[in-house]
Amino acid sequence: MSDKLSGKVIRDPLWNAIKLDPTAVRIMDTAEFQRLRYIRQLGFTHLVYPGATHTRFDHALGVYHLTTLALRRLRDSGEIHPDAWHGEKLIPYAALLHDIGHYPFSHALEELESEYVPTHHEEISKQFFASPALRDALASLGPTAPDLLLELISGHSDIPLGGLVSGTLDLDKMEYLRRDAHFCGVPYGEVDVSRLLQGLTLLRDPDSGRYEVGVHEKAVAALESLLFAKYQMFRNVYWHHAVRAATCLYKRIVEEAVQSGLLGSHELIGPTDEELLHEIARRAHEGDGAVAERIRTRWLPALRQRRLPKRALELTAADLAGRQVADWVVGSSLQKRRVEDDLALDLGLDPGEVVIDFPANTAMFQLNVLVERRDGQVQRLGPEGLPGLLDLPRLAENLYTTARVLRVFTFERRSVIAEKILAQVTRPNGTV
């Protein structure tokens, strides 16, 4: 590694040499960014795929690297109108900082209701940007840089290149799919990153006249590979039954800790993975009552020792055919908790020891990008795709439905009758 004044070079198993400029080095050296070394990229996925212990720190460096490559390629193309380069200098640092506000164990806690967690990790970034150390690291970018970076991270920026940070073609997706697949040791996340980077361009929206990140038609097949890689990774890794079981147990521990007063919801902002678990354990040992006792003697040891909740019932898309799952089944609503606890009582379990899980990710096939056709025409590629160009989105609803599985987890082995759950949490299609 070289001196801070000239930047650093970091070796990475995916991208080989990642070159950081002096500003990026100053950002990386803040306590706020170093915290990401201790936030696992995939939460509890390492309990299923042991190699998945990579972190938000690794990933953020990778996104920065791909962003600098993309900017260099766009520069070298010589095709871009000068007006489209407005705000360019901020883009690599927004990429580097895009995950600065993550909760412990990454996305898991964002599935809880707002009474348990303050807000989405992109909004929490505001608190980290208030850090004097981070603001000092950004000082060379100008006094408005923190606010502009937050806008880029949240997808609310009018900077033309903002699509590299947040959008259909953002480098975050390309990076995490490749990194996650690599460390899980699975072949599902293969994305033709090189082809996508080569196909990037800045296009003028025919409707608004504004410039935004787009792609040449010749690279659309690589974009299709990215969308299908997401589907495969969600089905086989992110929503693997044991990963979801561990995630449900962790969420239930945090939910009960906050609800019982062992932990304040504001205290979820800032700690690392192990710091949060340690603090919950400490307070559960010092606390009184049934919740503290369950967390201390049963739930935390079960999570630590991989004694995960069991599948009492699993309903696939085929099992749910002709029926619609109620909206309240996603998340942690009071109605859902009442159904879960009634079921726990019927099964001879304590309250909180039954979890109904039906994960959702409505942005799995997110598409909103300009495409430059071979004849020079610019068209917007949306959720429906473009006939003859990119047809995968036409299958998106079926693929998304196939990836989702409705499960009932019990903290001790039990079995649940499918008809009972279907009657409680679903209704026939077409009924209100």
C-alpha positions as CSV (number, residue, x, y, z in Angstrom):
1,M,0.0,0.0,0.0
2,S,1.2,3.5,-0.9
3,D,1.2,6.7,1.0
4,K,-2.2,8.4,1.7
5,L,-1.2,11.4,-0.3
6,S,-1.1,9.3,-3.5
7,G,-3.8,6.9,-2.6
8,K,-3.6,3.1,-2.0
9,V,-3.9,-0.1,-3.9
10,I,-5.8,-2.9,-2.2
11,R,-5.8,-6.5,-3.4
12,D,-9.3,-8.0,-3.9
13,P,-10.2,-11.6,-4.8
14,L,-12.7,-10.5,-7.4
15,W,-11.2,-7.4,-9.0
16,N,-7.5,-7.9,-8.3
17,A,-6.1,-4.4,-7.7
18,I,-8.5,-1.7,-6.4
19,K,-6.9,1.7,-6.6
20,L,-8.2,4.3,-4.1
21,D,-7.5,8.0,-4.6
22,P,-6.5,10.1,-1.6
23,T,-10.1,11.2,-0.9
24,A,-11.3,7.6,-0.9
25,V,-8.5,6.7,1.5
26,R,-9.5,9.4,3.9
27,I,-13.1,8.1,3.8
28,M,-12.0,4.5,4.2
29,D,-9.9,5.4,7.3
30,T,-12.8,6.9,9.2
31,A,-14.3,4.9,12.1
32,E,-17.7,5.1,10.3
33,F,-16.4,3.3,7.2
34,Q,-14.2,0.9,9.2
35,R,-17.3,-0.3,11.0
36,L,-18.4,-1.9,7.7
37,R,-15.6,-4.5,8.2
38,Y,-17.8,-6.0,10.9
39,I,-21.1,-6.0,9.1
40,R,-21.5,-9.2,7.1
41,Q,-22.7,-8.7,3.6
42,L,-25.2,-11.5,3.7
43,G,-26.3,-11.6,7.3
44,F,-26.7,-15.2,8.4
45,T,-26.0,-16.8,5.1
46,H,-22.7,-18.1,6.4
47,L,-24.7,-20.6,8.5
48,V,-25.6,-22.3,5.2
49,Y,-22.7,-21.3,2.9
50,P,-19.7,-21.1,5.3
51,G,-17.6,-19.0,2.9
52,A,-20.2,-16.2,3.0
53,T,-18.4,-14.2,5.7
54,H,-17.5,-11.3,3.3
55,T,-18.5,-7.8,4.5
56,R,-20.0,-4.5,3.5
57,F,-16.5,-3.1,3.6
58,D,-15.3,-5.5,0.9
59,H,-18.4,-4.8,-1.2
60,A,-18.2,-1.0,-0.9
61,L,-14.6,-1.1,-2.2
62,G,-15.7,-3.2,-5.1
63,V,-18.5,-0.8,-6.0
64,Y,-16.1,2.1,-5.9
65,H,-13.7,0.1,-8.2
66,L,-16.4,-0.7,-10.8
67,T,-17.6,2.9,-10.7
68,T,-14.2,4.3,-11.5
69,L,-13.9,1.8,-14.3
70,A,-17.3,2.9,-15.7
71,L,-16.5,6.6,-15.5
72,R,-13.2,5.9,-17.3
73,R,-14.9,4.0,-20.0
74,L,-17.5,6.7,-20.5
75,R,-14.7,9.3,-20.7
76,D,-12.7,7.3,-23.2
77,S,-15.8,6.8,-25.5
78,G,-15.8,10.5,-26.3
79,E,-19.5,10.3,-27.0
80,I,-20.8,12.2,-24.0
81,H,-22.1,15.7,-24.1
82,P,-20.2,18.0,-21.7
83,D,-23.5,18.9,-19.8
84,A,-23.9,15.3,-18.8
85,W,-20.7,15.3,-16.7
86,H,-22.1,17.7,-14.1
87,G,-21.4,16.3,-10.6
88,E,-19.1,13.6,-11.9
89,K,-16.5,14.0,-9.2
90,L,-19.0,12.9,-6.5
91,I,-20.0,9.6,-8.1
92,P,-17.1,7.4,-6.9
93,Y,-17.5,8.5,-3.3
94,A,-21.3,8.0,-3.4
95,A,-20.5,4.5,-4.6
96,L,-18.0,4.0,-1.8
97,L,-20.4,5.3,0.8
98,H,-23.7,3.8,-0.4
99,D,-23.9,1.2,2.4
100,I,-22.5,3.4,5.2
101,G,-25.9,3.3,7.1
102,H,-26.4,-0.5,7.2
103,Y,-27.9,-2.1,10.3
104,P,-26.1,-5.1,11.9
105,F,-26.4,-8.2,9.7
106,S,-27.3,-6.1,6.8
107,H,-30.9,-6.1,5.4
108,A,-32.6,-8.4,8.0
109,L,-33.9,-5.7,10.3
110,E,-35.4,-3.7,7.5
111,E,-38.1,-6.3,7.4
112,L,-39.4,-5.2,10.8
113,E,-42.1,-2.6,11.2
114,S,-41.1,1.0,11.9
115,E,-41.9,0.7,15.6
116,Y,-38.9,-1.6,16.0
117,V,-36.4,-0.1,13.5
118,P,-36.1,3.7,12.8
119,T,-35.9,3.7,9.0
120,H,-34.3,2.3,5.9
121,H,-30.5,2.1,5.9
122,E,-30.2,4.7,3.1
123,E,-32.0,7.2,5.4
124,I,-29.8,6.2,8.4
125,S,-26.8,7.3,6.3
126,K,-27.7,10.9,7.3
127,Q,-26.6,10.2,10.9
128,F,-23.2,8.8,9.7
129,F,-22.7,11.8,7.4
130,A,-23.1,14.1,10.4
131,S,-19.8,12.6,11.8
132,P,-17.1,15.2,12.1
133,A,-14.5,12.7,10.9
134,L,-16.4,11.8,7.8
135,R,-17.2,15.4,7.0
136,D,-13.5,16.2,7.3
137,A,-12.7,13.4,4.9
138,L,-15.2,14.9,2.4
139,A,-14.0,18.5,2.9
140,S,-12.0,18.6,-0.4
141,L,-15.3,18.0,-2.3
142,G,-16.9,21.2,-1.1
143,P,-19.3,22.2,1.7
144,T,-22.4,20.8,-0.1
145,A,-20.8,17.4,-0.8
146,P,-22.5,15.5,2.2
147,D,-26.0,16.6,1.1
148,L,-25.3,15.8,-2.6
149,L,-23.9,12.4,-1.7
150,L,-26.9,11.5,0.3
151,E,-29.2,12.5,-2.6
152,L,-27.1,10.2,-4.9
153,I,-27.3,7.3,-2.4
154,S,-31.0,7.6,-2.0
155,G,-31.7,7.9,-5.7
156,H,-33.1,11.4,-5.4
157,S,-30.3,13.2,-7.3
158,D,-30.5,15.2,-10.5
159,I,-26.9,14.5,-11.3
160,P,-26.9,12.7,-14.8
161,L,-24.4,10.1,-13.7
162,G,-26.4,9.2,-10.6
163,G,-27.7,6.1,-12.2
164,L,-24.3,4.5,-11.6
165,V,-25.1,4.7,-7.9
166,S,-28.8,4.0,-7.7
167,G,-30.9,2.6,-10.5
168,T,-31.3,-0.3,-12.9
169,L,-27.7,-0.1,-14.0
170,D,-26.1,0.8,-10.7
171,L,-22.7,-0.9,-10.0
172,D,-23.9,-2.1,-6.6
173,K,-26.0,-4.8,-8.2
174,M,-23.3,-6.0,-10.5
175,E,-20.8,-6.1,-7.6
176,Y,-22.9,-7.9,-5.0
177,L,-24.1,-10.6,-7.3
178,R,-20.6,-11.5,-8.4
179,R,-19.2,-11.2,-4.8
180,D,-22.0,-13.1,-3.2
181,A,-21.8,-15.9,-5.6
182,H,-18.0,-16.1,-5.3
183,F,-18.0,-16.4,-1.6
184,C,-21.0,-18.7,-1.4
185,G,-19.3,-21.0,-3.9
186,V,-22.3,-21.1,-6.2
187,P,-22.6,-20.6,-10.0
188,Y,-25.8,-18.5,-9.9
189,G,-24.5,-15.0,-9.8
190,E,-22.6,-14.9,-13.0
191,V,-23.0,-11.4,-14.6
192,D,-21.1,-10.2,-17.7
193,V,-19.8,-7.1,-15.9
194,S,-17.2,-6.3,-18.6
195,R,-19.9,-6.3,-21.3
196,L,-22.2,-4.2,-19.2
197,L,-19.5,-1.6,-18.5
198,Q,-18.6,-1.5,-22.2
199,G,-22.2,-0.9,-23.1
200,L,-22.8,2.0,-20.7
201,T,-23.5,5.4,-22.1
202,L,-25.2,8.7,-21.2
203,L,-28.4,9.3,-23.1
204,R,-30.9,12.2,-23.4
205,D,-34.4,11.2,-22.3
206,P,-36.6,11.8,-25.3
207,D,-39.4,13.0,-23.0
208,S,-37.6,15.2,-20.5
209,G,-34.5,16.1,-22.4
210,R,-32.4,15.3,-19.4
211,Y,-29.3,13.1,-19.5
212,E,-29.1,9.8,-17.6
213,V,-27.2,6.6,-17.5
214,G,-28.3,4.2,-20.3
215,V,-27.0,1.3,-22.3
216,H,-26.3,0.5,-25.9
217,E,-28.6,-2.2,-27.5
218,K,-25.6,-4.4,-28.0
219,A,-25.2,-4.9,-24.2
220,V,-28.8,-5.7,-23.5
221,A,-28.2,-9.4,-23.3
222,A,-25.7,-8.8,-20.5
223,L,-28.4,-6.8,-18.7
224,E,-30.7,-9.7,-19.1
225,S,-28.1,-12.0,-17.5
226,L,-28.0,-9.6,-14.5
227,L,-31.7,-9.9,-14.0
228,F,-31.7,-13.6,-14.2
229,A,-28.7,-13.8,-11.9
230,K,-30.8,-11.9,-9.3
231,Y,-33.6,-14.4,-9.6
232,Q,-31.3,-17.4,-9.2
233,M,-29.5,-15.9,-6.2
234,F,-32.7,-15.0,-4.4
235,R,-34.2,-18.4,-5.0
236,N,-31.1,-20.4,-4.1
237,V,-29.2,-18.3,-1.6
238,Y,-30.9,-15.2,-0.2
239,W,-34.2,-17.0,0.4
240,H,-32.7,-20.5,1.2
241,H,-34.9,-22.0,3.9
242,A,-32.2,-22.2,6.5
243,V,-31.1,-18.6,5.8
244,R,-34.6,-17.5,6.3
245,A,-34.9,-19.5,9.5
246,A,-31.8,-17.8,11.0
247,T,-33.1,-14.4,9.8
248,C,-36.5,-15.0,11.4
249,L,-34.9,-16.0,14.7
250,Y,-32.6,-12.9,14.7
251,K,-35.5,-10.6,13.9
252,R,-37.6,-12.1,16.6
253,I,-34.8,-11.6,19.2
254,V,-34.5,-7.9,18.2
255,E,-38.2,-7.4,18.0
256,E,-38.7,-8.8,21.5
257,A,-35.8,-7.0,22.9
258,V,-37.1,-3.6,21.7
259,Q,-40.7,-4.3,22.6
260,S,-39.8,-5.4,26.1
261,G,-37.6,-2.4,26.7
262,L,-34.3,-4.3,26.8
263,L,-33.1,-2.2,23.9
264,G,-34.1,1.1,22.4
265,S,-34.8,1.1,18.6
266,H,-32.4,4.0,18.2
267,E,-29.7,1.7,19.6
268,L,-29.9,-0.4,16.4
269,I,-28.1,2.3,14.6
270,G,-24.3,2.1,14.8
271,P,-23.3,-1.2,16.4
272,T,-21.6,-4.0,14.4
273,D,-23.0,-7.5,14.1
274,E,-21.3,-8.9,17.2
275,E,-21.7,-5.7,19.2
276,L,-25.4,-5.9,18.9
277,L,-25.7,-9.5,19.8
278,H,-23.3,-9.0,22.7
279,E,-25.3,-6.1,24.0
280,I,-28.6,-7.9,23.8
281,A,-27.1,-10.8,25.6
282,R,-25.7,-8.6,28.3
283,R,-29.0,-6.9,29.0
284,A,-30.9,-10.2,28.8
285,H,-28.6,-11.5,31.6
286,E,-29.2,-8.5,33.7
287,G,-33.0,-8.2,33.0
288,D,-36.0,-9.9,34.6
289,G,-39.1,-11.4,33.1
290,A,-40.0,-14.0,30.6
291,V,-38.7,-12.2,27.5
292,A,-35.2,-11.7,29.0
293,E,-35.2,-15.3,30.1
294,R,-36.2,-16.7,26.7
295,I,-33.6,-14.5,24.9
296,R,-30.9,-15.4,27.4
297,T,-31.4,-19.1,27.8
298,R,-33.0,-20.2,24.5
299,W,-33.0,-17.9,21.5
300,L,-29.5,-16.4,21.6
301,P,-27.8,-19.7,22.3
302,A,-29.9,-21.3,19.5
303,L,-28.7,-18.6,17.1
304,R,-25.1,-18.9,18.2
305,Q,-25.1,-22.7,18.0
306,R,-27.1,-22.9,14.7
307,R,-30.0,-24.6,16.3
308,L,-32.4,-22.9,13.9
309,P,-36.2,-22.9,13.8
310,K,-37.7,-25.8,11.9
311,R,-39.9,-25.9,8.9
312,A,-43.3,-26.9,10.1
313,L,-44.9,-26.1,6.8
314,E,-43.6,-25.0,3.4
315,L,-46.0,-23.9,0.6
316,T,-44.6,-23.2,-2.9
317,A,-46.1,-21.3,-5.7
318,A,-47.8,-24.5,-6.9
319,D,-49.3,-25.0,-3.4
320,L,-50.6,-21.4,-3.4
321,A,-52.0,-21.5,-6.9
322,G,-55.4,-19.8,-7.1
323,R,-54.9,-18.1,-3.8
324,Q,-53.6,-14.7,-2.8
325,V,-51.5,-14.2,0.4
326,A,-52.7,-11.4,2.6
327,D,-50.6,-8.2,2.5
328,W,-50.1,-8.3,6.3
329,V,-48.1,-11.6,6.0
330,V,-45.1,-9.6,4.7
331,G,-43.4,-7.7,7.6
332,S,-44.2,-7.9,11.3
333,S,-47.7,-6.5,11.7
334,L,-49.7,-6.9,14.9
335,Q,-52.2,-9.0,13.0
336,K,-49.5,-11.4,11.8
337,R,-48.1,-11.7,15.4
338,R,-51.5,-12.5,16.8
339,V,-51.9,-15.4,14.2
340,E,-48.4,-16.6,15.0
341,D,-48.9,-16.6,18.8
342,D,-52.3,-18.3,18.5
343,L,-50.7,-21.0,16.5
344,A,-47.9,-21.3,19.0
345,L,-50.4,-21.8,21.8
346,D,-52.1,-24.6,19.8
347,L,-48.7,-26.2,19.2
348,G,-47.7,-26.0,22.9
349,L,-45.0,-23.4,22.3
350,D,-44.3,-20.1,24.0
351,P,-45.4,-16.8,22.4
352,G,-43.0,-15.7,19.7
353,E,-41.9,-19.2,18.9
354,V,-43.8,-19.5,15.7
355,V,-42.9,-17.3,12.7
356,I,-44.8,-17.1,9.4
357,D,-42.3,-16.1,6.7
358,F,-43.1,-14.9,3.2
359,P,-40.2,-12.8,1.9
360,A,-40.7,-10.1,-0.7
361,N,-38.5,-8.1,-3.0
362,T,-40.6,-6.1,-5.4
363,A,-37.5,-4.6,-7.1
364,M,-36.1,-8.0,-8.1
365,F,-36.8,-7.2,-11.8
366,Q,-36.6,-3.5,-11.5
367,L,-36.2,-2.0,-15.0
368,N,-36.2,1.7,-15.9
369,V,-33.4,2.5,-18.3
370,L,-32.8,4.2,-21.6
371,V,-31.5,2.1,-24.5
372,E,-29.8,3.4,-27.6
373,R,-31.0,1.2,-30.5
374,R,-28.7,0.3,-33.3
375,D,-30.4,2.9,-35.5
376,G,-29.6,5.6,-33.0
377,Q,-33.2,5.8,-31.6
378,V,-33.4,6.2,-27.8
379,Q,-36.2,4.2,-26.0
380,R,-37.0,3.6,-22.4
381,L,-36.9,0.0,-21.3
382,G,-39.4,-0.4,-18.5
383,P,-40.9,-3.3,-16.5
384,E,-42.6,-4.8,-19.6
385,G,-39.4,-5.0,-21.6
386,L,-39.1,-4.2,-25.3
387,P,-40.4,-6.9,-27.7
388,G,-37.6,-8.6,-29.5
389,L,-35.0,-6.8,-27.4
390,L,-35.4,-7.9,-23.8
391,D,-38.3,-10.2,-23.1
392,L,-37.3,-11.6,-19.6
393,P,-39.4,-9.0,-17.8
394,R,-42.5,-10.6,-19.4
395,L,-41.7,-13.7,-17.3
396,A,-40.9,-11.6,-14.3
397,E,-44.1,-12.1,-12.4
398,N,-43.9,-15.9,-12.8
399,L,-40.2,-16.0,-11.8
400,Y,-40.9,-13.8,-8.8
401,T,-43.8,-16.0,-7.8
402,T,-41.7,-19.1,-8.1
403,A,-38.9,-17.7,-6.0
404,R,-41.2,-16.9,-3.1
405,V,-42.1,-19.7,-0.6
406,L,-44.5,-19.3,2.3
407,R,-43.1,-21.0,5.4
408,V,-44.1,-21.6,9.0
409,F,-41.1,-21.9,11.3
410,T,-41.4,-23.3,14.8
411,F,-38.6,-23.0,17.4
412,E,-39.2,-26.7,18.3
413,R,-40.1,-29.3,15.8
414,R,-43.8,-29.4,15.1
415,S,-46.0,-30.0,12.1
416,V,-48.7,-27.6,10.8
417,I,-51.7,-28.5,8.6
418,A,-51.6,-26.6,5.4
419,E,-55.3,-26.0,5.1
420,K,-55.3,-24.2,8.5
421,I,-52.6,-21.7,7.4
422,L,-54.2,-21.2,4.0
423,A,-57.5,-20.3,5.6
424,Q,-55.8,-17.8,7.9
425,V,-53.4,-16.0,5.7
426,T,-54.7,-16.4,2.1
427,R,-57.9,-15.9,0.2
428,P,-59.1,-17.1,-3.3
429,N,-57.9,-15.0,-6.2
430,G,-60.5,-12.4,-7.1
431,T,-62.0,-12.0,-3.6
432,V,-61.6,-9.0,-1.4
